[in-house]
Amino acid sequence: MDKIVKYLRKIPSKEAAKIIETLHHINSSGKNTPGSIALSGKKDWFRIRVGQYRIVFSDEDGDIRIQKLTRRNDNTYKNL
């Protein structure tokens, strides 16, 4: 989680606020969060688009883990 906090400090505050709000939705709703899309090839892994950023998370029986937070580019879904 420390990497996510560090990353959020680097991006513009307006975008960081949107991402933090989405993280709260993920924490409360998990895979049922509006806008979450299942990742192919990964069981119980999902992604959510927040502007130019992507949040990749897993939801295994209610155990929610943020796997990656990054700006969308060609390498976003590599090395998951």
Secondary structure, 3 states (H helix, E strand, C coil): CHHHHHHHHHCCHHHHHHHHHHHHHHHHHHHHCCCCEECCCCCCEEEEEECCEEEEEEEECCEEEEEEEEECCCCCCCCC
